Amino acid sequence: MTEARNDLKHIAVLAFPFATHGPPLLSLVTRLSATASHAKFSFFSTKESNIKLFSSDLDRLENIKPYNVQDGLPENYIFSGNLDETIDYFLKASPGNFKQAMEVAVKEVGIDFTCIMSDAFLWFAVDMAQGLHVPWVPLWTSGPRSLLLVLEIDLVRQKMGCTINEPKTEQLVDILPGFSELRVADIPKEINSDGEQSEFSAMLQKMGLTLPRAAAVASNSFEELDPDAANLFKSRLPKFLYVGPFALASPDPFTSDPLGCLEWLDKQKQGSVVYISFGSVIMLPHQELAEIAEALEECMLPFLWSFRGNPEEELPKGFLERTKYKGKVVSWTPQVKVLQNKATGVFMTHCGWNSVLESIIGCVPMICRPFFGDQTVNTRNVEAVWGTGIGIEGGRITKEGVTKALKLILSTEEGNKMRKKLEYFQGLALDAVKSNGSSTKNFETLVEYDESKVEKPGRDLILWNSMIDGYVKYGRMKDALRF
C-alpha cells in the first residue's frame, strides 16, 4: 500500500449490484467527481452490474473507474428466477470479493483509499474503513421510513408480537411516532420474520446495528417530504443527511429516448396517458398481465407500457394489434422524462423509491402494486400519509381494480386532490435542491463535517472541503430547472 499524496484522493465505492441500487450510488459519485478533478473514484460492483451502469457513459466519467467483483455464483450456475438466491450467493462471497478488487485498484492508482463510500446494505464496509483508518459514508437509496423500521427492528418485532407469522392483515401497528397508519401487512417480511433468517434478512439486521458508526449517512430524499421521519432520525442517526432527490440534484444530461416514447407522448392529450412500469426486476404473474391488458382495452385510454420480457408471448393474443393505435409497448423508457411529460396522467408501478420520487417530480399520481422489500411501506406512505396515489384494491391486479383506480385518478375530484398534493411536494423538492435549500445545505454539512468526530481519526472526508465551492455553484443551477 502506498502513501496518499496530499493533492490526490482515492475513494472506494462499494455497490450493491441488484435491482436499482447501483444507479443512485453512481449518480452521487458522478456529482462528486464532476467538481473534483484531483480525486479518483474506484467503483466496485459485479461485471453484469458494471456493464449496465457504465455502458457508453464511461468516457465522460474521467475520474471514475469501474472494477469487477466476483458475484459468488457457482460455476455453470443457471438463474432460477429467484433473485434472493443470487443475492445470498453474493453476500456469502462478501467482503472478500470486494477486498480482492480493492487491492487491484490501489496498485493501479498508486494511492491508498482515503474514504469508503458504499450502499448502506453493505454493512461490513465500516470494518473495512476502520481498518484503513478512513471514514465510511454509506448511501441509503430507499425511503426514510423503511430505514427507521430497520433501525428499530427489535422494537418492530416486539410490537408485532404474535402477529408476525399470521396472514397479512389490516391491523394497525403503533411502532413509532408518526407511523400510526402502518399496518401489519406493510411490514417487509425481511424485517418481521422471527424464524430462520435469509442472508438478506441477516444483512438488514447487521446494517441497522452498524449505521450509527458511519461518519455520515447520505439519503436520496429531501427532509420536507416526511418531517416526522426527519425528526426521528435526529436521535437515531444524527448525521443522516438528505441530499436528494437525485433526479433533480444530479439529473442525467445524457438520457436518450431510442424508442421514441417522448415523441409519442407529445401527440397525446394532456393528462390522458396511463404509464405502466414495474421496474427492472419484477416480472408480473401472467394472470395480472392479462388483467391489466383487459382493463386498458375496456377503458380505451392511451397507454405507454415499459414491458419486461416478450409482449408478443406474454400479453393476451391479439392485444398489441387491437391497441396499436391507442398504446405503445416498449422495452425501456426514459422514466423521469416520461413522468414530466404533460400527457402522462397516471403511473401504475411497483412503488420502488426511485419511482415514488420521480412521480413527485413529475406530479403524476400512482397506482401501486407492491411486491417485496420497502415497496409495501412506500405504498402505504403514498396512499395513507401523503395522499398522492392509491394501492391496488385487494393487493393483486384485477381488471376491476385497475379500471376503478384509473377512473378515480383520471376522472374524479379525489384524483385532482392528489395532483394538487403532488404539486405541493414537487415545489418542496425543487426548493430543497436550490442553492439555499435543505438538501444543498445538508450536502454542505457533509462537506464541512468535522473529521475528528469519525470513530477513528482518518484522512480528509472524501474531498468534501475541496469541492464545496463547486457544489454550491452547481446547486444554484437548479433554479434553472424547468419541466
Buried (B, 14 or more C-beta within 10 A) or exposed (E): EEEBEEEBBBBBBBBBBBBBBBBBBBBBBBBBBBBBEEBBBBBBBBBBBBEBBBEEEEEEBEBBBBBBBBBBBEEEEEEEEEBBBBBBBBBEBBBEBBBBBBEEBBEEBEBBBBBBBBBBBBBBBBEBBBEBBBBBBBBBBBBBBBBBBBBBBEEBBEBBEEBBEEEBEEEEBEBBEBBEEBBBBBBBEBBBBEEEEBBBBBBBBBBBEBBBBBBBBBBBBBBBBBEBBBEBBEEBBEBBBBBBBBBBBBBBEEEEBEBEBBEBBEEBEEBBBBBBBBBBBBEBEEEBBBBBBBBBBEBEBBBBBBBBEEBEEBBBEEBBEEBEEBBBBBEBBBBBBBBBBBBBBBBBBBBBBBBBBBBBBBBBBBBBBBBBBBBBBBBBBBBBBBBBBBBBBEBEBBBBBBBBBBEBBBEEEEBEEBBEBBEBBBEBBBBBBBBEBBBBBBBBBBBEBEBEEBBEEBBBBBBBEBBBEBBBEBBEEBEEEEE
